[in-house]
Amino acid sequence: MTRFIKNVSWLLLSDMVSKGASFGNALILSHSLAVSGFGTYSYIVAFVELFAVMYDLGLNIGIIKQTAVDDKRELLFVKKAFLFKSIVAILCAVLILSISNLLGDEREVVYLLFVYLIGYTARSFSTFLQSLAIARERIRQMAILNMIDNALLVGGMLLIFMLAPSLRNFMYYYSLQALVMTLIWGGVSFSKRIDAVPGENSEGLSLRKIIKLSFPYFLISLFTYIYFRIDITMLNHMRGSEEVGFYSAGYRIFMLIMTIPWLINRNILLPKIIKDGPQHGDFVERGFPIYLRASLIPIWGICFFVAFLSGEILSFLFGKEYVNGGLQLSILIWSLPFCTLAAYFNNILIERSPKLLAMIAGLILVPMNILLNIPLITKWGGAGAAISTVATEGAGCVVGYFSCKKLGASLPIDIRRGILTPILALAIALALGFVIDSDWAIPPLSILYLLVVYLSGGFKGIVRGAT
């Protein structure tokens, strides 16, 4: 247990530094570039990450899962997966650049895409090697190296900000630093010899079998990346880079606040489920009430605070020119409670039926988000994209709940009071907000929303059984 706590602590610290560095880079870029320039940067990142799953292929989770089954499988898995990953990465880079040209992106944007792709490809291998370190339980070494990597990235960005701020220079440094750190990761990861003697379960671990084992996780990652990146890509082509700049600033704050529940899910709940397997899959079901009290309930208060002061927060962090993104942030932030609940349901589905989770994401949530984006972005721009995200996250909670119940999971949640009531109350508040059509309506509507949820027993419905 002591070792588990130490490993979790190092992972949490490492990921917190990574999230902080990512947000810090966004602040540096927003103050160095105009709103449209920051929007162009955000579009490039989002567009590349639409295809990011092709760099992952589900192999990162696969390493941890195969090592948990038999640590002697690791060597065979890594060698074959690494070769396969290299071939696919090259093909994916060509595909991204080709699609960008077909979409009619400006030559400068295509060039910056190419530069960013070099660094992103290198970092995809770093992530793969980090999964290898986690599988070997070399957590401390991995965490320290990851924090050094992020410190160098932020430090270099600050230096460029002071000496020669331009989007090209930022992209050049990002890719160069990523290449250097990937070489260091490779040296550290393979510095200790691995026992090459296959275990009893290692026979027949062919490349075809590796792909088959990783395929459900590949699909989950595919739809997740599309879901979280399609808004910015569609917004850029439908409303322009300046609108993307406003939306991206609010989205960065949204993701920063989401860090704590995301870290708990990624570093504590999910690894425990994968490591223990079906026989101990109820770990999350028993620990979830504690998790709710620690992360979900405070999020409601944070959401209200951010919605109340959205314009002021954006102005303080990103600059006065970003104050126009306040409405988008005030809507987007209310998807956080639903994101937290959906992440919990997803953990159970990953352990019990990853194929079902992939079907839910691919057949329901991603199409719903895209179809909602088309009319909503056309009508309201970034605010429409935010509404689409909130609606889809709410639907994800409902579908996730019933899917987990169908698989026999015991959930400490009252579906009517804990999920449906908050969704209905938020829908009414948003509808009133657009009827009134004024930013001053956001604070009283946020108060009304929380009051309705409280009086209807929504908070108690979420933590039912949380003792």
HELIX and SHEET records of a PDB file:
HELIX    1   1 THR A    2  SER A   32  1                                  31    
HELIX    2   2 VAL A   35  LEU A   50  1                                  16    
HELIX    3   3 VAL A   53  ASP A   56  1                                   4    
HELIX    4   4 LEU A   59  VAL A   69  1                                  11    
HELIX    5   5 ARG A   73  LEU A  102  1                                  30    
HELIX    6   6 ARG A  107  ALA A  135  1                                  29    
HELIX    7   7 ILE A  139  LEU A  163  1                                  25    
HELIX    8   8 LEU A  167  SER A  189  1                                  23    
HELIX    9   9 LEU A  207  ARG A  239  1                                  33    
HELIX   10  10 SER A  241  ILE A  257  1                                  17    
HELIX   11  11 THR A  259  ILE A  264  1                                   6    
HELIX   12  12 ASN A  265  LEU A  269  3                                   5    
HELIX   13  13 LEU A  270  ASP A  276  1                                   7    
HELIX   14  14 PRO A  278  HIS A  280  5                                   3    
HELIX   15  15 PHE A  283  TYR A  291  1                                   9    
HELIX   16  16 LEU A  292  LEU A  296  3                                   5    
HELIX   17  17 ILE A  297  PHE A  308  1                                  12    
HELIX   18  18 SER A  310  PHE A  318  1                                   9    
HELIX   19  19 LYS A  320  GLY A  325  5                                   6    
HELIX   20  20 GLY A  326  LEU A  332  1                                   7    
HELIX   21  21 ILE A  333  SER A  335  5                                   3    
HELIX   22  22 LEU A  336  ARG A  352  1                                  17    
HELIX   23  23 PRO A  354  ILE A  360  1                                   7    
HELIX   24  24 ALA A  361  LEU A  365  3                                   5    
HELIX   25  25 VAL A  366  TRP A  380  1                                  15    
HELIX   26  26 GLY A  382  LYS A  406  1                                  25    
HELIX   27  27 ILE A  415  LEU A  420  3                                   6    
HELIX   28  28 THR A  421  ILE A  436  1                                  16    
HELIX   29  29 ASP A  439  ALA A  441  5                                   3    
HELIX   30  30 ILE A  442  LEU A  455  1                                  14    
HELIX   31  31 GLY A  458  ILE A  462  1                                   5    
END                                                                             
